[in-house]
Amino acid sequence: MDAKEFRELSTDELDQKLRDLRDDLFKLKLRASVTQLENPSRIRQLRREIARGMTVLRELARKQASPATEQAQ
């Protein structure tokens, strides 16, 4: 998923997507500890998708906090 696709989601949908990605990563790491994975690069892909999602979430939080600080000045 691209950052552009993450930006199209609402905050609640983004939170849910991040939870799902983290859950998938956990399951994949657990499987990797037991057996050899068919696609070990998937772990890296999931980590990067989580990072992209968290970046977009932080951007949204800063946008929401920004108008409050502008009004205070």
N, C-alpha and C positions, 0 to 999 in steps of 0.2 A: 504494500500500500504506500502510495506517495504521500508527502506532506499535504499536497493539494487535496487529496481525498480525505485526509484527516480534518482539514479545515472546513470541509463541507458538513461534518457531523456536528450535532449539538453537544453540549458539555456532558450531558447524561449518556448519550450514545458513545462519546469518546471514552468516558470512564469505563463503560461496559466493554468496549473493544479492547482497551488496555488490560482489563481483567482477563478477558478471553485469551489474549496474546500471552500474558504471563502464565496462565494455566497451561497453555499449549507448550510453552518453553519448559515449564516444570516437568510435564509428562515426557517431553522429548529427552530432557537430561536424565530422567529416571530410566527411560528405555536405553539410553546410551551407556548407562552404568552397568546394565545387565547384558546387553547384546550389541552387536555392531549395527550401526544405522545404515540404511540404504543411501540416505542423503545427509551426511553430517554437516553440510553447509547450511542446512535449514536452521540450526541453532544460531548461527551468526545472523541470518536473515531476520529471525524473530527478535533477537536483541536489538537490531537496528530499527525494526519497525516500532518496538516499544520506545526506543529513544526518540524517534520522530514524533510519535504520539504524545510523549511527555513534553516535548518541545512545543508542540502546538497548544497543549493544555496550559503550559506556562505563559505562552503568548496571550491566550484568552484571559488568563488571570491578571496579567499586567494591563491589558486593555480595560478591564473592568475596574482596576484600581487607579488607573491613570486619570479618569475624569474627576475622581474624588480629590486627588491631590491638586489638580488644576483649579478646582473651585476654592480650595483652601487658600490659595495664593492670591 
